[in-house]
Amino acid sequence: MFVNGIAAHCAGHAWAAHTCPDIPETHGSVLAAGWPTVTAEGRTLGYIGAPVACGSSVATGSSNVFVGS
């Protein structure tokens, strides 16, 4: 599923390989949780600031689509 041409991430979806300040090695992860009241494909939808399982958080997203309040 895409939102404004950007692939939507939902809880449990794989996260691209990246590095974090607390984990200097390149690693993958999954979206740990999405907004509790907004679902897509049966999973909660991610948002800027949503937690990633490695301890990071979502940093970017669509600039004109808002999830929750």
N, C-alpha and C positions, 0 to 999 in steps of 0.2 A: 504494500500500500504506500502511496506517495502523497505528501502534502506540499503543495506548491513546488512540485518537482523534487522534493527531498524525501528520501526513504524514511517512513515513520518507524520509530523504534518502540517496541512494546516490552513489558516486563518479560525477562527470560531470553530475549533476542540477543544474539551474539554481538559483541562490541569489537571494533577493529583493533588490531595491534597498536599499542601506544606505550608511552612511558609516563610515569607519575612521579612526583617528588618523593613519595614514600617508597616507591618500587622502581629503582633506577633501571632494571632490566626491561626490555620490551616484552610486553605480555598482552594477551587478549583478555576479555572478560565478558560479562553479560549485564544487561540493564537489570538492576536489582529490584526496582519498583517503579511504577508509573503513577499517574494521578488516580486516586482510588475510585472516583466516580465517572471516569471517562475510559471507555474500552474500545478497542479495535481488534477484530479477529479473536474476540474472547479474552483478550489480555489488556491490562491497564496500559494506557498510552503514556509514553515518555514525554518529558518537558525539560526546558532549560533549568538546570539545577537538580534534576532527578538523580538519585544515587546509582552509581555503577558498582558492581559487586567487589571490585578491587579497592574501593575506597575513594575513587574519583567521583566526579559528577558531570552531567551533560553540560557542555559549554556553549554549544551553538544549536540553532534551529531556525524555523521559519519566523520571520520578523513580524508577520501580520496574522498569525493563527495563535489563539490563546486557549489554553486548557485550564479549566478550573477558575478559581477567583483569587 
